[in-house]
């Protein structure tokens, strides 16, 4: 191995010498707080509108849970119950997107947008096909639980953890087998809960997207996967956080690239709100939907305008 060149900076102490920790962390915190303040100042018009939208979306969930939660339970309306819960998860993911772009991590935010897209697809699919599909969706958690438990059993010793007992595994397997017998063999597949209605023994997310006419989301999902999976070189080459014409090895925050995840998350949360709101006919629905649509358009315009105004000569931790 060649020696380190004399003109290259090299630490006098070990990189992991804990005696250096206070000095290094204090310097890092100071730089990070300064960077996040400047980042917020740059994107504040979009960030404030987006955060307001997420807060009001949480309020929609609270209102509809209080107004219709018990009614839907009494009516055994499982569609409402499932979508209410997925809507609540969507509010959390949308706030995670905000936390990531607020700290300068657009690629991480874009990956979370893929999750929001999936919530939209699944909720539209369940709303379209009704209670039977909603029930299968809920029951399918047993399939996933048994699959995860079986995987855990294989490697628990290597992980230094105790295995599940034979009785626990037998109980899980029986519950799985009972569901497969009730529904059909295809129920054990990843999207097996949608197999019957799609007349497809092994459906995938693309099939669900096609069924609810959201195939146009496919490119966004594909692009977002580059930030999630290391299965091809795109994971190391693609980033929203650096100008495409630059070959930058970025190891931290950036002040560009927030428009894609910001707009995508806002539009997905708009879809989730609309799905929940329109599950129940109410004369007040349009009073929510119309101004919400205006707000989301303002959010996307703010993100795009700021993105277009940035001089990329001064990107990253500036």
Backbone torsions as a table, in degrees:
resi	resn	phi	psi	omega
1	UNK	NA	132.7	-178.0
2	UNK	-72.4	151.5	179.1
3	UNK	-74.3	157.9	178.9
4	UNK	-68.6	132.0	179.2
5	UNK	-58.5	144.7	-177.2
6	UNK	-61.8	-30.6	-176.2
7	UNK	-86.5	4.0	178.6
8	UNK	-99.8	131.6	-178.4
9	UNK	-62.9	137.8	178.5
10	UNK	-144.1	136.3	-176.5
11	UNK	-66.1	145.1	177.2
12	UNK	-74.8	-26.5	179.7
13	UNK	-114.5	169.3	175.4
14	UNK	-58.9	143.1	178.8
15	UNK	-59.0	-23.9	-176.6
16	UNK	-115.9	30.6	172.4
17	UNK	-76.9	111.2	-172.8
18	UNK	-63.5	-16.0	178.4
19	UNK	-66.9	-20.2	179.7
20	UNK	-88.8	-6.2	-172.2
21	UNK	-60.3	-49.0	-178.2
22	UNK	-57.7	-44.7	-178.8
23	UNK	-64.2	-44.8	-177.0
24	UNK	-67.3	-43.4	-179.2
25	UNK	-67.4	-40.2	178.8
26	UNK	-61.3	-41.4	178.5
27	UNK	-65.6	-43.4	-179.3
28	UNK	-64.0	-45.6	-179.4
29	UNK	-61.3	-42.2	179.9
30	UNK	-61.8	-45.3	179.3
31	UNK	-66.1	-40.8	-177.4
32	UNK	-67.4	-44.8	179.1
33	UNK	-61.6	-40.9	177.7
34	UNK	-64.0	-44.4	179.7
35	UNK	-62.5	-46.7	-177.4
36	UNK	-64.6	-33.4	176.3
37	UNK	-65.3	-43.7	178.3
38	UNK	-68.9	-36.5	177.9
39	UNK	-62.7	-44.9	179.5
40	UNK	-63.3	-41.6	179.7
41	UNK	-60.4	-39.5	-179.0
42	UNK	-67.4	-42.8	-172.8
43	UNK	-106.5	12.8	-166.9
44	UNK	-59.4	-37.5	-178.1
45	UNK	-61.2	-41.7	178.8
46	UNK	-74.9	-43.3	-177.5
47	UNK	-61.3	-42.6	-176.5
48	UNK	-68.8	-41.6	176.9
49	UNK	-62.7	-43.0	-179.2
50	UNK	-63.9	-45.1	-178.3
51	UNK	-65.7	-39.4	175.7
52	UNK	-58.2	-42.0	179.9
53	UNK	-63.2	-41.1	180.0
54	UNK	-67.1	-37.4	179.1
55	UNK	-65.4	-43.7	179.6
56	UNK	-69.5	-28.9	175.6
57	UNK	-67.9	-37.8	173.5
58	UNK	-60.9	-38.5	179.7
59	UNK	-65.7	-38.0	175.8
60	UNK	-58.5	-44.3	180.0
61	UNK	-61.4	-43.4	-179.5
62	UNK	-62.8	-45.4	-178.2
63	UNK	-62.2	-47.0	-175.9
64	UNK	-73.0	-30.4	174.4
65	UNK	-66.1	-45.1	-179.4
66	UNK	-69.4	-36.5	-175.2
67	UNK	-78.9	-38.9	-170.7
68	UNK	-122.9	-4.7	-176.0
69	UNK	-58.4	-51.6	-178.5
70	UNK	-71.0	-36.6	178.3
71	UNK	-61.5	-45.7	-179.0
72	UNK	-65.6	-35.8	177.1
73	UNK	-65.1	-43.7	179.1
74	UNK	-63.3	-36.0	-179.0
75	UNK	-86.1	-0.1	-175.9
76	UNK	55.0	41.9	178.7
77	UNK	-86.9	86.2	-176.1
78	UNK	-70.9	-27.1	177.4
79	UNK	-58.8	-47.6	179.8
80	UNK	-61.8	-44.6	-178.3
81	UNK	-60.3	-45.8	-178.9
82	UNK	-65.5	-46.3	-176.7
83	UNK	-69.3	-35.3	176.1
84	UNK	-59.7	-43.1	-179.6
85	UNK	-69.7	-40.8	178.7
86	UNK	-69.4	-31.9	174.7
87	UNK	-63.9	-42.8	177.9
88	UNK	-60.5	-42.8	176.5
89	UNK	-62.7	-36.4	179.8
90	UNK	-64.8	-38.3	176.7
91	UNK	-60.4	-40.6	179.0
92	UNK	-65.6	-46.8	-178.4
93	UNK	-63.8	-38.8	178.1
94	UNK	-62.1	-36.9	176.6
95	UNK	-72.2	-31.5	173.7
96	UNK	-64.1	-39.7	175.9
97	UNK	-59.0	-44.2	179.5
98	UNK	-62.1	-43.8	179.9
99	UNK	-60.2	-38.7	-178.1
100	UNK	-72.6	-45.3	179.7
101	UNK	-71.9	-30.9	177.8
102	UNK	-65.5	-23.8	179.5
103	UNK	-102.5	-0.9	174.9
104	UNK	94.4	27.8	-178.4
105	UNK	-121.7	74.5	-176.1
106	UNK	-67.1	-31.7	-179.7
107	UNK	-68.0	-40.7	176.2
108	UNK	-64.0	-39.9	177.5
109	UNK	-63.7	-39.7	180.0
110	UNK	-64.5	-34.8	176.6
111	UNK	-64.9	-38.5	177.6
112	UNK	-69.3	-27.5	176.5
113	UNK	-63.4	-31.7	177.5
114	UNK	-61.6	-40.4	177.6
115	UNK	-61.9	-42.5	177.8
116	UNK	-61.6	-40.9	177.2
117	UNK	-59.4	-41.7	-179.6
118	UNK	-65.3	-38.5	176.4
119	UNK	-60.1	-43.3	-179.8
120	UNK	-60.9	-47.3	-178.2
121	UNK	-60.8	-48.2	-176.9
122	UNK	-66.8	-41.5	-179.8
123	UNK	-66.0	-41.4	176.7
124	UNK	-62.4	-40.0	-179.5
125	UNK	-64.4	-45.3	-179.8
126	UNK	-67.6	-41.2	178.3
127	UNK	-62.5	-36.0	-178.6
128	UNK	-70.9	-39.6	-169.7
129	UNK	-103.0	-7.6	166.8
130	UNK	89.4	-167.0	-169.5
131	UNK	-61.3	-37.7	-177.6
132	UNK	-63.1	-43.4	178.1
133	UNK	-68.4	-37.9	177.0
134	UNK	-60.5	-41.2	179.0
135	UNK	-64.9	-43.2	178.4
136	UNK	-63.3	-39.2	178.1
137	UNK	-59.3	-46.6	179.7
138	UNK	-66.2	-44.5	-179.1
139	UNK	-64.2	-27.6	-176.1
140	UNK	-64.9	-16.0	178.0
141	UNK	-61.5	-26.5	177.9
142	UNK	-67.9	-38.7	176.8
143	UNK	-60.5	-46.9	-178.8
144	UNK	-67.2	-36.2	179.4
145	UNK	-65.4	-45.0	179.6
146	UNK	-66.2	-38.9	178.7
147	UNK	-61.7	-45.1	-180.0
148	UNK	-67.2	-40.0	179.6
149	UNK	-65.2	-39.4	179.2
150	UNK	-64.8	-39.6	178.0
151	UNK	-65.8	-40.7	179.0
152	UNK	-62.2	-41.5	-179.3
153	UNK	-58.2	-35.0	-177.4
154	UNK	-65.6	-34.3	-168.7
155	UNK	-121.5	6.6	-175.2
156	UNK	-62.5	-35.9	179.6
157	UNK	-65.3	-42.3	177.9
158	UNK	-63.3	-29.1	180.0
159	UNK	-85.4	-6.1	-178.6
160	UNK	73.2	29.9	-178.3
161	UNK	-120.9	157.2	-179.0
162	UNK	-79.7	139.9	179.0
163	UNK	-74.9	163.2	170.0
164	UNK	-67.5	152.1	178.9
165	UNK	-71.9	161.9	177.4
166	UNK	-59.8	-41.4	179.2
167	UNK	-61.7	-40.9	-179.8
168	UNK	-64.5	-44.2	-179.5
169	UNK	-67.6	-39.8	179.2
170	UNK	-63.5	-39.7	-180.0
171	UNK	-64.9	-43.8	178.4
172	UNK	-63.4	-42.7	-178.6
173	UNK	-64.3	-39.9	179.2
174	UNK	-63.1	-42.2	178.9
175	UNK	-63.1	-40.2	177.3
176	UNK	-64.0	-48.3	-177.3
177	UNK	-62.7	-36.7	178.3
178	UNK	-63.6	-39.6	179.9
179	UNK	-69.6	-39.8	178.1
180	UNK	-63.8	-39.2	177.6
181	UNK	-66.7	-36.3	-179.0
182	UNK	-70.4	-44.4	-174.0
183	UNK	-95.3	-68.3	175.2
184	UNK	166.5	168.6	-176.0
185	UNK	-58.3	-36.1	-177.3
186	UNK	-65.8	-13.3	-178.8
187	UNK	-62.2	-22.8	-176.8
188	UNK	-79.6	-8.8	179.0
189	UNK	-73.8	168.2	-173.9
190	UNK	-56.2	-43.8	177.2
191	UNK	-111.7	35.0	-176.8
192	UNK	-60.7	-23.9	178.5
193	UNK	-66.2	-19.2	179.5
194	UNK	-102.5	-0.1	-171.7
195	UNK	-62.7	-43.7	-173.3
196	UNK	-65.8	-47.7	-176.3
197	UNK	-69.9	-28.1	179.2
198	UNK	-88.1	-7.1	-176.3
199	UNK	54.4	43.4	-176.8
200	UNK	-137.9	118.4	-175.4
201	UNK	-70.0	-16.9	-179.2
202	UNK	-143.7	68.2	-176.9
203	UNK	-73.5	162.8	174.8
204	UNK	-134.0	-178.3	-176.5
205	UNK	-61.3	-35.1	179.1
206	UNK	-60.7	-37.8	178.0
207	UNK	-64.5	-40.3	177.8
208	UNK	-66.9	-41.2	178.1
209	UNK	-59.1	-42.9	-179.6
210	UNK	-64.9	-39.4	-177.3
211	UNK	-65.1	-36.2	-178.8
212	UNK	-100.4	13.4	175.2
213	UNK	59.8	44.6	176.1
214	UNK	-120.9	28.4	-179.2
215	UNK	-60.7	-22.4	180.0
216	UNK	-65.7	-12.9	176.6
217	UNK	-79.3	-12.7	-175.5
218	UNK	-56.2	-46.0	178.6
219	UNK	-60.0	-39.2	179.0
220	UNK	-64.2	-43.6	178.9
221	UNK	-63.1	-40.5	-179.4
222	UNK	-63.6	-46.2	-179.8
223	UNK	-63.2	-41.8	-179.7
224	UNK	-63.1	-30.3	-178.5
225	UNK	-67.1	-21.7	178.3
226	UNK	-63.8	-25.8	178.5
227	UNK	-87.3	-6.2	-176.1
228	UNK	-106.5	-44.4	-171.3
229	UNK	-104.8	142.1	178.4
230	UNK	-101.5	27.8	-173.2
231	UNK	-81.3	-11.9	175.0
232	UNK	-149.1	171.1	-171.9
233	UNK	-67.2	-13.4	177.9
234	UNK	-59.0	-30.3	-178.0
235	UNK	-62.2	-28.8	-178.8
236	UNK	-98.9	-16.8	-176.0
237	UNK	-100.3	-31.3	-174.6
238	UNK	-90.1	133.5	172.9
239	UNK	-156.1	141.8	172.5
240	UNK	-81.1	-12.6	-169.0
241	UNK	-88.2	4.0	-179.2
242	UNK	-146.0	145.7	178.3
243	UNK	-56.2	137.5	-175.1
244	UNK	-61.5	-24.6	-178.5
245	UNK	-80.9	-8.2	-180.0
246	UNK	-100.4	143.1	173.9
247	UNK	-103.0	87.0	-173.8
248	UNK	-110.7	132.9	172.1
249	UNK	-95.6	95.1	-173.6
250	UNK	-92.3	127.5	-179.4
251	UNK	-110.9	2.2	-177.2
252	UNK	-148.9	-143.5	-172.1
253	UNK	-75.7	162.6	174.7
254	UNK	-140.7	158.5	175.9
255	UNK	-107.6	12.2	175.1
256	UNK	-122.9	169.4	175.1
257	UNK	91.8	9.1	-174.7
258	UNK	-81.6	-16.3	-173.7
259	UNK	-67.2	-43.1	-178.3
260	UNK	-60.6	-56.5	179.6
261	UNK	-66.9	-33.7	180.0
262	UNK	-62.8	-48.1	179.4
263	UNK	-67.6	-43.9	-177.9
264	UNK	-61.3	-45.6	-178.8
265	UNK	-66.4	-40.6	179.6
266	UNK	-62.5	-42.6	-179.5
267	UNK	-68.4	-38.1	178.5
268	UNK	-67.2	-40.5	178.5
269	UNK	-67.3	-34.2	173.0
270	UNK	-58.5	-46.1	177.5
271	UNK	-59.0	-46.3	-177.8
272	UNK	-62.8	-42.0	176.9
273	UNK	-61.7	-45.0	-178.2
274	UNK	-62.9	-41.7	179.8
275	UNK	-60.8	-47.7	-178.8
276	UNK	-64.7	-45.8	-176.5
277	UNK	-61.3	-41.8	-173.7
278	UNK	-84.8	0.7	174.9
279	UNK	-65.8	-29.2	-179.2
280	UNK	-121.5	126.0	178.1
281	UNK	-67.5	127.7	-179.2
282	UNK	-153.3	137.9	-178.3
283	UNK	-65.6	-17.8	-179.6
284	UNK	-87.4	-6.6	-174.6
285	UNK	-55.3	-46.5	-175.8
286	UNK	-67.5	-25.1	177.5
287	UNK	-67.6	-21.5	175.9
288	UNK	-93.2	-45.0	-172.0
289	UNK	-65.2	-43.6	-175.5
290	UNK	-64.8	-54.1	178.9
291	UNK	-66.6	-28.8	177.0
292	UNK	-63.5	-41.2	179.1
293	UNK	-64.3	-41.7	177.1
294	UNK	-60.6	-43.0	-179.2
295	UNK	-63.1	-45.1	-178.4
296	UNK	-64.5	-37.8	175.5
297	UNK	-62.1	-38.4	177.6
298	UNK	-66.7	-39.5	178.6
299	UNK	-60.6	-49.1	-177.8
300	UNK	-64.8	-40.7	178.6
301	UNK	-63.1	-40.9	179.8
302	UNK	-63.1	-44.7	178.8
303	UNK	-62.0	-45.5	-176.9
304	UNK	-67.9	-41.5	179.4
305	UNK	-61.5	-43.4	179.9
306	UNK	-67.3	-43.4	178.2
307	UNK	-55.8	-44.6	-177.7
308	UNK	-71.9	-20.7	-176.8
309	UNK	-88.9	-12.6	-173.3
310	UNK	-75.9	132.2	172.0
311	UNK	-82.8	107.6	-174.1
312	UNK	-70.6	-0.1	172.1
313	UNK	-65.7	-25.3	-173.8
314	UNK	-115.7	40.9	-179.2
315	UNK	-86.5	175.0	-179.8
316	UNK	72.2	-149.9	-169.6
317	UNK	-74.8	69.1	179.4
318	UNK	-107.5	NA	NA
